[in-house]
Amino acid sequence: MAKTLKEAPITTANARSKLGAGEYPRRLDAEAAVWYRIGKRGGVWFARWRNWGPGANYKQVQVGPANDLNDKPTEGLFTFPQAEARARQIVDQARRGAKAAADGPVLTVRLAVEAYISDRDARESRRAGRTIRSDASRRLSRYILGQEKRGKQKAIPAEPLADVALHALKESDLLEWRDRLPETLKVTAKQRTINDLKAALNGAYAAHRLRLEPTLPAVIKHGLKAQQSDDDDAVPLARDNQILSDAQVGALLAAAREIDDEQDWDGDLFRLVVVLAATGARFSQVVRMKVGDVQRSQGRVMVPVSRKGRGGKSGNIPVAIGKDVLDALLPTVTGRKNDAPFLERWRYKQVAGGIRWVRDGRGPWHSPSELHRPWHDIRERAKILNVIPYALRHSSIVRGIRANLPIRLVAALHDTSVPMIERHYGKWIVDGLEELAARAVVPLVPVRDGNVVRLGVGS
């Protein structure tokens, strides 16, 4: 094209008015040009470029009708600068598509999400010691990939975003997908879904960055960045009704003991709730504890660090507990090896040909869902409605704040960060500091007593 292309004066409406019927080019680069075609019904812009892939030597796409009246922007008509900019976009997108196809199967959002789901499912299965489906798989299948009809559950169609090629992904594609998320979806659930998609797309870029545009990370970052909300609309992590007093925690533990006895848990349910309340740790942390993590002589337990965040984390957090808690845990550690799972429960199997279930050995707790049904009974017995197991963690954090422990220590004991504590528990931090500040208040105004003036300090 560079050797034979003869450019024409088509940059202004006045210049185009002097041309006869035909096609006239203006170069974009060595292998692409924007063309102006004039006929009986007016002028039209189109882009033409050398095809880098298989097929014809050249390709062309219409840009739109030309504004041959003047050089002012007009709705539905293109001036030369507008046509040139649009033609560059068309050529650039086509070239990126051809390059992506030449490098192998075109990478799409669907492929990125499926790869991410496979990795998450494999990781969660390794941790659980059995094949399970991750929460990310459920969220991304429901809100991006779609899913088939299951029983009474209707089929969910895939999102248009799923079939967008990564080399052509735009911020607008991600923003439009976000806007289509159900309004009934909780803020936290919506953010987790967004974070899963962000991780999937970033993972695809890391694995195939030689095939993708270097601008893709910026598209992902800005298209899926956390949106700011007004303070009135913000949903705090720790709601007031989930911060329990010591008496309420005691009531839950008493109820847990009763439900444990009534439902033949053999102490397993009670001990799990005791550890959650005493440590303020997450369920996923306490179920990974070993018998050797209970150090009775030091009056503490060693809680494994969480698996949240990037990179592999290891180690344990020492958490001091009382003698009452250690006594409650004594049956679990007596006569057992240090590397054995600390918290276990009975497993059941159904008798063949019947409806009766019998015990089939003991093993560690696997999922928070195993606590769902007995916890409902526990809170009903304790008469603390709507309280969730995570309230034990909230309450432990606030208990440390109210005890005027340094915020950094509270964060370390609960395997979280100071900014997270300040963001979600700021109200209780302020209350604790206000109490400390009140203790520093002393009388300052002199008191008159006849002719003697008595001062409040040092008098």
Secondary structure by P-SEA (a helix, b strand, c coil): ccccccccccccaaaaaaccbbbbbbbccccbbbbbbbcccbbbbbbbbbbccccccbbbbbcccccccccccccccccaaaaaaaaaaaaaaaaaaaaaaaacccccaaaaaaaaaaaaaaaaaaaaccccccaaaaaaaaccccccccccccbbbbccccccccccccaaaaaaaaaaccccccaaaaaaaaaaaaaaaaaaaaacccccccaaaaaaaaaccbbbbccccccccccccccccaaaaaaaaaaaaaaaaaacccaaaaaaaaaaaaccccaaaaaacccccccccccbbbbccccccccbbbbbbbbbbcaaaaaaacccccccccccccbbbbbbbccccccbbbbcccccccccccaaaaaaaaaaaacccccccaaaaaaaaaaaaaacccaaaaaaaacccaaaaaacaaaaaaaaaaaaaaaaccccbbbbcccbbbbcccc
